[in-house]
Amino acid sequence: MTKKKNLIIFGGTGFIGYHLAKKILQKGWNITCVSSKSPKKSRRLSKVKYLRCDVRDNKKLKKIIKKKYSHVVNLSGYVDHSNKTKTYQSHYIGCKNIAKIFLKFRPTSFVQMGSSLEYGKVTSPQKESAKSKPISNYARSKFLSTKYLLSIYRKENFPVTILRLYQAYGPGQDLNRLIPIVINSCLKKEKFPCSEGKQYRDFIHVSDVTNAIFKTLTNPKARGHIINIGSGKAINIKSLIKKIVNLARGGIPQYGKIKLRKEESLKIFPSILKAKKILKWQPKVNLDRGLISTIKKYSEKKNKKPLITIIINCFNGEKYLKDCIQSIINQSYQNWEVVFWDNLSNDSSRKILKKYKDKRFKYFRAKKHATLYKARNLAVKKAKGTIITFLDTDDFWHKDKLLIQLKHFISKDCSVSYTNLNIIKDKDKSIKNNHFGKLYSGFVTQQLLDNYKVGIITAMVKKKIFTRYKFNSRYQIIGDFDFFLKLSQRYKFCCLQKSLSYYRQHNDNFSSKKSSLYVNELNYWIENNKNYFKSFNFYKIKRYCFLLKIKNLLKKIINMFKN
C-alpha cells in the first residue's frame, strides 16, 4: 500500500494557499497549513489541519514542526509591504527559519514562491537566466530568499524549486490587488481611481498557479531551478480595465488619478519556455474565461443575503415585548434569526414569545441569573449569523431597518455600523427625532469620548469581531460604551444619519434608575482606561461626569427638603 503524502503549506490560509490546499485534498494527500492567523470562514477546509505561528518566531516554529513532511510549500510573508522591517523578516528571515528546519527533516520537495519583482528592470520577456536587479525592499527580501535556498541546494542537495510568480487572480482574492479592486467597483457601479493604464502586465489564473505548484512538487527534475509562472502574454492595463467594465456592466474608471511609481517598469511579462520544458506545464485558463468566472463568483458573493442574528436579552420584559417582536417580524429583510436570552424572567415573557410559531426565534433560558453584559456574551455564543445586531425588549425598529443598514454595511465594507435613533417618551407618547444629531464615520474614538452616540439597538457588527472582543461583565450600565469605544480603536465605524430605531424612555429604564451607578462606572472606566486610550483627550468626558455628579447631588438635596 502506497504511503499517504504529507504536505505542509506555510501561508496556507491566504488566497493561493487556500486554492492549493483545496486542489491537493482532491489528490488524497494529508495537508497542514501554518499561518500567523486562523483562516477566514470562507477559506476553512474541513480536512486540513491548521497551526498558528508567525514564521519569524523560530522557537515556536521548531516546537510545532515535530515530524517529517514529504512536501513543503512556502507562501508565507506579509502582503502589506509598507513596513520594511516586517517585510524583510517575514519574507527572508521567515524563509530561512523554515528551510533550516527542513534541512533536518529532508522533504522530497520544497517549493518557494518567489516574485517576478526579483528581476527588477530586466527587459521583458523576462528569462530565468537574466541577472536579477531587485529594486523594492520586498523584491530584495524575495531575492535574498532565492539566493539562500539555491546555496543550500548546491551545498546540501536541498530539494528546492523557486517559482517566480507574476500577477495571480481568481475567485476569493482579497480586495488588495488590481483585478478584485476593479471588479468590486464595477459590480457596485462606482467611480474608481486608477493609473493612466499605459503599463503592460501578465496575469495568471489561480487554478493554473496551483497546477504549476503541484507539478513542481511531483517532478524531481525541477529541483534546483528558478521557473517563471505566468501566462506569457502581457496585456495593457487600460485594456484590462475596459474589459472588466464591459464584462461586469458597470464602473467608471478615473484614469490618471493614481500616479505610477518612479521605479515601476512599463512592461513586465515572462518567458514561460522553461516551465513548459521542465514541468510540462502551460496555462489552460485564458484571460477572458478567467475574468468571467471570477466576476461571476464576486457577483454571487455580493448578491448573497447574509444571515443576521438579532440578540434579545430579556429579564421580565413582558410589558413592551409584543411591540419589539412585531417590529422584527415586519422587517422587509427576512434572512434573520432571533437569539432570545431569558435571564430567568418570572413574568409572561416566555409565553409571549412562544405564541410566535416561527422557527427563526431561538429561545434560551439561563441556568442562573447573570449581569446584562455577561448575558449578552452568552447570547452571542449562540448566534449563527455572520452579522450581529441587538434589540432590547422595550424598544423597536423601523420596518426597513435591517434592509437599509445592511445595504450600507455591505457597500461600505463595514465591520461596525450604527445609525441615529428616535426617542419615544412613554409618558406622553411624544417622539424626539434624530436624537443624536450629526454622526461620524471612520476612526471615531475621540468623537465618542467627547460625545458618545452609539445606541446599541442601532448597531450592526461583524460576528468575527466577537472572537477578539466581548462585553465587560463587571459593568451594569456602561458595558456597550466600553465595548464600542474599544472597537473604535481598531475598526473604522460607518454611520447612517437616518433614524431606524425607536428607544422607549420610561420609568423602568435600567439606566435612568441608576444615575449614581452610571456616574461611578464612568469614573471607574476613565481611571482604568487612561493607558489604553493614552493618545486621546479625556477632558469632555471628565467634565460630563463632574456635571452629572453635581446634578445627582442637587436632586438628593431637593428630595431631602421635599421629605
C-alpha positions in Angstrom: 0.0 0.0 0.0 1.4 3.4 -1.0 2.1 5.7 1.9 -0.1 8.8 2.0 1.8 12.0 1.1 2.0 14.8 3.7 2.1 18.4 2.5 2.7 21.4 4.8 1.8 24.9 3.4 3.3 28.0 5.1 0.9 30.9 4.5 -1.8 28.3 3.7 -4.7 30.5 4.8 -4.1 33.1 2.1 -5.6 33.3 -1.4 -3.2 30.9 -3.2 -2.7 28.7 -0.1 -6.5 28.1 0.1 -6.8 27.1 -3.6 -3.7 24.9 -3.4 -4.9 23.0 -0.3 -8.4 22.6 -1.9 -6.8 21.1 -5.1 -4.4 18.8 -3.3 -7.0 17.5 -1.0 -8.6 16.0 -4.1 -5.4 14.0 -4.6 -5.9 12.3 -1.2 -2.9 14.0 0.5 -2.7 15.0 4.2 -2.4 18.7 4.5 -1.2 21.0 7.3 -1.4 24.8 7.0 0.8 27.1 9.1 -0.2 30.8 9.3 0.0 33.7 11.7 -3.8 33.9 11.6 -6.7 31.5 11.6 -8.4 31.1 8.2 -11.4 33.1 7.2 -14.6 31.1 7.4 -14.8 31.1 3.6 -11.3 29.6 3.4 -11.5 27.0 6.1 -11.3 23.4 4.7 -12.6 20.6 7.0 -9.9 18.1 6.2 -7.0 20.5 6.7 -5.0 20.8 10.0 -4.4 24.4 10.8 -1.5 25.6 13.0 -0.9 29.2 14.1 2.6 30.5 14.1 4.5 33.5 12.8 7.4 32.2 10.7 9.6 34.9 12.1 9.3 33.2 15.5 12.0 30.5 15.1 11.5 29.0 18.6 7.8 28.5 18.2 8.3 27.2 14.6 10.6 24.5 15.9 8.0 23.5 18.5 5.2 23.0 16.1 7.2 21.2 13.3 7.9 17.9 15.0 7.6 15.5 12.2 8.7 14.9 8.6 6.5 16.1 5.8 7.1 14.7 2.3 6.4 18.0 0.6 6.7 21.7 1.6 5.3 24.9 0.0 6.3 28.3 1.3 3.8 31.0 0.5 4.4 32.9 3.8 5.1 36.6 4.2 3.2 39.9 4.8 1.0 41.1 1.9 1.3 44.7 3.0 4.9 45.8 2.2 4.7 49.3 3.8 6.6 48.2 6.9 10.1 47.4 5.6 11.2 45.5 8.7 8.2 43.2 8.8 8.5 42.6 5.1 12.2 41.7 5.3 11.7 39.5 8.4 8.6 37.6 7.1 9.8 37.0 3.6 13.5 36.4 4.1 14.2 35.6 7.8 10.9 33.5 7.9 12.0 31.6 4.8 15.4 30.8 6.3 13.8 29.6 9.6 11.6 27.2 7.6 14.4 25.9 5.4 16.7 25.3 8.4 14.1 23.1 10.0 13.6 21.1 6.8 17.4 20.6 6.3 16.9 18.3 9.3 13.7 16.6 8.2 14.5 16.4 4.5 11.3 16.5 2.4 11.0 15.1 -1.1 10.4 18.6 -2.5 10.4 22.2 -1.2 8.6 24.9 -3.3 9.4 28.5 -2.6 7.0 31.1 -4.0 9.2 33.8 -5.4 8.2 37.0 -7.2 8.6 38.5 -10.7 9.7 41.7 -8.9 13.1 39.9 -8.2 14.1 40.7 -11.8 13.8 44.5 -11.3 14.1 46.2 -14.7 15.1 43.2 -16.7 13.7 43.5 -20.2 10.6 41.5 -21.0 10.0 38.7 -21.8 12.0 38.1 -18.6 14.1 34.8 -18.6 15.2 32.9 -15.6 18.8 33.2 -16.7 18.8 37.0 -16.5 20.7 38.7 -13.8 18.2 39.9 -11.1 18.3 43.6 -10.1 15.6 43.9 -7.4 14.5 47.5 -6.6 12.0 47.4 -3.7 12.5 46.1 -0.2 10.0 43.3 -0.8 11.8 42.3 -4.1 15.2 42.3 -2.3 13.8 40.1 0.5 12.4 37.6 -2.0 15.7 37.6 -3.9 17.7 37.0 -0.8 15.5 34.0 -0.1 16.2 32.7 -3.6 19.9 33.1 -3.1 19.9 31.3 0.2 17.8 28.4 -0.9 19.8 27.8 -4.1 23.0 27.9 -2.0 21.8 25.1 0.3 20.6 23.2 -2.8 24.2 23.4 -4.1 25.9 22.6 -0.7 23.3 20.2 0.9 21.4 19.0 -2.1 18.3 20.6 -0.6 15.3 19.8 -2.9 14.1 23.3 -3.6 12.4 24.9 -6.6 11.8 28.6 -6.9 8.6 29.6 -8.7 8.7 33.2 -9.8 5.1 34.2 -9.9 3.6 37.0 -11.9 0.1 38.5 -11.1 -2.3 35.8 -9.9 -6.0 36.4 -9.8 -9.2 34.4 -9.3 -12.2 33.9 -7.1 -11.9 34.7 -3.4 -8.9 37.1 -3.7 -8.8 39.9 -1.1 -9.6 43.4 -2.3 -6.0 44.5 -2.3 -5.0 43.7 -5.9 -5.9 45.4 -9.2 -8.3 42.8 -10.6 -10.5 42.3 -7.5 -10.5 46.1 -6.8 -11.7 46.9 -10.3 -14.3 44.1 -10.3 -15.7 45.2 -6.9 -16.0 48.8 -8.1 -17.6 47.7 -11.3 -20.2 45.5 -9.6 -21.1 48.4 -7.4 -21.2 50.7 -10.4 -18.9 53.1 -8.7 -16.2 55.5 -9.8 -12.8 54.3 -9.0 -9.3 55.8 -9.3 -6.6 54.1 -11.5 -3.4 55.0 -13.4 -3.4 56.1 -17.0 -3.1 52.4 -17.8 -0.1 52.6 -20.1 1.8 49.8 -18.4 1.6 46.1 -19.6 1.3 43.3 -17.1 1.0 39.5 -17.0 -2.0 37.9 -15.3 -2.3 34.2 -14.4 -5.4 32.4 -13.1 -5.1 30.8 -9.7 -6.1 27.4 -10.9 -3.1 27.5 -13.3 -0.8 28.6 -10.4 -1.9 25.7 -8.2 -1.5 23.3 -11.1 2.1 24.5 -11.6 2.9 24.1 -7.9 1.5 20.5 -7.9 3.6 19.6 -11.0 6.7 21.1 -9.3 6.1 19.1 -6.1 5.9 15.9 -8.0 8.7 16.5 -10.5 12.3 15.7 -9.4 13.7 17.4 -12.5 12.5 20.7 -11.1 14.9 20.7 -8.2 17.5 23.5 -8.1 15.7 25.6 -10.7 14.1 29.0 -10.9 10.9 28.8 -13.0 8.7 31.6 -14.2 4.9 31.1 -13.7 2.8 33.4 -15.7 0.6 33.5 -18.8 3.5 34.7 -21.0 1.1 37.2 -22.6 1.1 40.8 -21.4 -2.0 43.0 -21.5 -2.3 46.7 -21.4 -3.8 47.8 -18.1 -6.2 50.2 -19.7 -7.4 47.4 -22.0 -7.8 45.1 -19.0 -9.9 47.7 -17.1 -12.1 48.3 -20.1 -12.6 44.5 -20.4 -13.7 44.2 -16.8 -16.0 47.2 -17.1 -17.7 45.6 -20.1 -18.0 42.1 -18.5 -19.3 43.5 -15.2 -21.5 46.0 -17.0 -20.7 48.9 -14.7 -18.0 51.0 -13.1 -16.5 54.3 -14.1 -12.6 54.3 -14.2 -11.0 57.6 -13.4 -7.7 57.3 -15.4 -4.7 59.2 -14.2 -5.9 59.6 -10.6 -3.1 57.2 -9.4 0.4 58.1 -10.4 3.0 55.4 -11.5 5.9 54.9 -9.1 9.2 56.1 -10.4 10.8 52.7 -10.3 7.9 51.0 -12.0 8.6 49.3 -15.3 6.1 49.9 -18.1 6.3 46.3 -19.5 6.6 43.2 -17.3 5.9 39.7 -18.6 7.8 36.4 -18.5 9.1 33.8 -20.8 7.5 30.5 -19.8 9.5 28.2 -22.0 11.3 26.7 -19.0 8.1 25.8 -17.3 6.8 24.1 -20.5 10.0 22.2 -20.9 10.7 21.0 -17.3 7.3 20.9 -15.7 5.3 20.1 -18.9 3.0 22.9 -17.8 1.3 25.7 -19.5 -1.7 27.9 -18.7 -5.1 26.5 -19.5 -7.4 29.4 -18.5 -7.2 32.4 -20.9 -7.8 35.9 -19.5 -11.4 36.3 -20.8 -12.5 32.9 -19.4 -10.8 33.6 -16.1 -12.3 37.1 -15.7 -15.8 35.8 -16.5 -15.6 33.1 -13.9 -14.0 35.5 -11.3 -16.6 38.2 -11.9 -19.4 35.6 -11.5 -18.0 34.5 -8.1 -17.7 38.1 -6.8 -21.2 38.8 -8.1 -22.7 35.8 -6.3 -20.9 36.8 -3.1 -22.3 40.4 -3.5 -25.8 39.2 -4.0 -25.8 36.6 -1.2 -28.1 37.6 1.6 -26.2 37.1 4.9 -27.9 35.8 8.0 -28.4 38.5 10.6 -28.6 37.4 14.3 -30.8 39.7 16.5 -29.9 39.4 20.1 -32.7 40.0 22.6 -31.7 39.9 26.3 -34.8 39.6 28.5 -35.5 39.9 32.2 -39.2 40.4 32.9 -39.7 42.3 29.7 -43.4 41.4 29.1 -44.7 45.0 29.1 -43.4 46.0 25.7 -42.3 42.7 24.3 -45.0 42.3 21.6 -44.1 45.6 20.0 -40.4 44.6 20.0 -41.1 41.2 18.4 -43.6 42.5 15.9 -41.1 45.1 14.6 -38.7 42.2 13.8 -41.4 40.1 12.1 -42.3 43.2 10.0 -38.8 43.7 8.7 -38.6 43.9 4.9 -35.3 42.0 5.1 -36.2 38.5 6.2 -33.0 36.5 6.4 -32.6 36.8 10.2 -32.7 34.7 13.4 -33.5 35.9 16.9 -31.5 34.6 19.9 -33.8 35.3 22.8 -31.9 35.0 26.0 -34.2 34.7 29.0 -32.3 35.8 32.1 -34.6 33.9 34.5 -37.7 36.0 34.0 -40.6 35.3 36.3 -43.3 37.1 34.2 -45.0 36.0 31.0 -42.2 36.9 28.6 -41.6 33.3 27.6 -45.3 32.7 26.9 -45.5 35.8 24.7 -42.5 34.7 22.7 -43.8 31.1 22.3 -47.0 32.4 20.7 -45.0 33.2 17.6 -44.7 30.0 15.7 -41.6 31.0 13.8 -38.5 28.7 13.7 -36.3 31.7 13.4 -36.9 32.5 17.1 -34.4 30.6 19.2 -35.3 30.6 22.9 -32.6 30.1 25.6 -33.2 30.2 29.3 -30.2 31.0 31.6 -29.2 28.4 34.2 -28.6 31.2 36.6 -29.2 35.0 36.5 -26.3 37.0 35.1 -25.4 40.6 34.7 -26.8 42.2 31.5 -23.4 42.2 29.7 -22.5 38.6 30.7 -25.9 37.6 29.4 -25.1 39.5 26.1 -21.9 37.5 25.7 -23.7 34.2 26.4 -26.3 35.1 23.8 -23.7 36.0 21.1 -22.2 32.5 21.5 -25.5 31.0 20.3 -25.5 33.2 17.1 -25.3 31.5 13.7 -25.4 34.7 11.7 -22.4 36.5 10.2 -23.7 39.8 11.4 -24.9 40.6 15.0 -27.5 43.2 16.0 -29.2 43.9 19.3 -32.7 44.9 20.3 -34.0 45.3 23.8 -37.5 44.2 24.8 -38.8 47.7 25.4 -37.6 49.1 22.0 -38.5 48.5 18.4 -37.2 49.1 14.8 -38.4 50.8 11.6 -39.6 48.1 9.2 -36.7 48.7 6.8 -34.0 49.0 9.5 -32.2 45.8 8.6 -32.5 46.2 4.8 -31.3 49.8 4.7 -28.5 49.3 7.2 -27.3 46.1 5.6 -27.1 47.6 2.1 -24.9 50.4 3.6 -22.9 47.9 5.6 -22.0 45.8 2.5 -21.4 48.7 0.1 -19.0 50.4 2.5 -17.4 47.0 3.5 -18.1 47.9 7.2 -17.1 46.0 10.3 -19.2 48.2 12.6 -22.2 50.3 11.6 -24.6 52.5 13.6 -27.5 54.8 12.9 -29.4 57.6 14.5 -32.5 56.9 16.6 -35.8 58.4 17.8 -36.8 58.6 21.4 -40.4 57.9 22.4 -41.4 59.2 25.8 -43.8 56.7 27.3 -45.4 59.2 29.5 -46.9 61.5 26.7 -46.0 59.4 23.6 -44.0 62.3 22.2 -41.2 61.5 19.8 -37.8 63.2 19.6 -36.4 62.5 16.1 -32.7 62.1 15.3 -31.8 62.2 19.0 -28.0 62.0 18.4 -27.8 64.8 15.8 -24.8 64.5 13.4 -23.0 61.2 13.5 -19.4 60.4 12.4 -17.7 57.7 10.3 -14.1 56.5 10.3 -11.9 56.1 13.4 -14.2 57.9 15.8 -12.6 57.3 19.2 -12.2 60.9 20.1 -15.7 61.9 18.9 -17.2 59.1 21.0 -15.1 60.2 24.1 -16.4 63.7 23.6 -20.0 62.8 22.9 -21.0 59.1 22.9 -23.6 58.4 20.2 -23.7 54.7 19.6 -27.1 53.3 20.7 -26.7 49.5 20.9 -30.1 48.9 19.3 -28.8 50.8 16.2 -25.5 48.8 15.9 -24.6 46.2 13.3 -21.3 44.3 13.9 -19.5 41.5 12.1 -19.7 38.4 14.2 -16.0 37.6 13.8 -15.2 40.7 15.9 -16.7 38.8 19.0 -13.8 36.3 18.8 -11.5 39.2 19.8 -13.8 41.5 21.8 -16.5 40.8 24.4 -18.7 42.9 26.7 -17.1 43.5 30.1 -19.5 41.9 32.5 -18.2 43.9 35.5 -20.4 46.8 34.2 -24.1 47.0 34.8 -24.8 50.1 32.7 -21.9 51.2 30.5 -20.9 47.8 29.0 -21.9 48.9 25.5 -20.0 52.2 25.9 -16.8 50.3 26.9 -17.3 47.7 24.1 -17.8 50.2 21.2 -15.0 52.6 22.5 -12.6 49.7 22.3 -13.8 48.6 18.8 -13.3 52.2 17.6 -9.6 52.0 18.3 -9.2 49.1 15.8 -12.1 49.4 13.3 -13.5 52.1 11.2 -17.1 52.9 12.0 -19.7 53.5 9.3 -22.7 55.7 10.2 -26.1 56.3 8.7 -27.7 59.6 9.7 -31.2 58.1 9.3 -33.2 57.1 12.5 -34.1 53.5 12.1 -34.6 52.5 15.7 -37.0 53.7 18.5 -35.8 53.9 22.1 -38.6 53.9 24.6 -38.0 56.2 27.6 -40.0 55.1 30.6 -39.8 54.9 34.4 -38.4 51.4 34.3 -35.4 52.1 32.1 -32.3 50.5 33.7 -30.0 53.4 33.2 -32.4 56.1 34.4 -32.9 54.2 37.7 -29.2 54.1 38.4 -27.9 57.5 37.7 -25.3 57.5 40.5 -24.1 54.0 39.5 -23.8 55.3 35.9 -21.5 58.1 37.1 -19.5 55.7 39.3 -19.0 53.3 36.4 -17.9 56.1 34.1 -15.4 57.4 36.6 -14.1 53.8 37.1 -13.8 53.4 33.3 -11.8 56.6 32.9 -9.4 55.7 35.7 -8.8 52.2 34.3 -8.6 53.1 30.6 -6.2 56.0 30.6 -3.3 53.9 29.3 -5.4 52.1 26.7 -6.6 55.4 25.3 -3.5 57.4 26.2 -3.3 59.3 22.9 -6.8 60.7 23.3 -8.3 63.6 25.2 -10.5 62.8 28.2 -11.4 66.4 29.1 -15.0 66.4 27.9 -16.0 63.0 29.4 -14.5 64.1 32.7 -16.4 67.3 32.6 -19.6 65.4 31.8 -19.1 63.1 34.8 -18.5 66.0 37.1 -21.7 67.8 35.9 -23.7 64.6 36.2 -22.4 64.1 39.7 -23.4 67.7 40.7 -26.9 67.2 39.1 -27.4 63.9 41.1 -26.3 65.7 44.3 -28.8 68.6 43.7 -31.6 66.1 43.2 -30.8 64.4 46.5 -30.8 67.8 48.3 -34.2 68.8 46.8 -35.7 65.4 47.7 -34.5 65.9 51.3 -36.3 69.2 51.6 -39.4 67.7 50.0 -39.5 65.0 52.6 
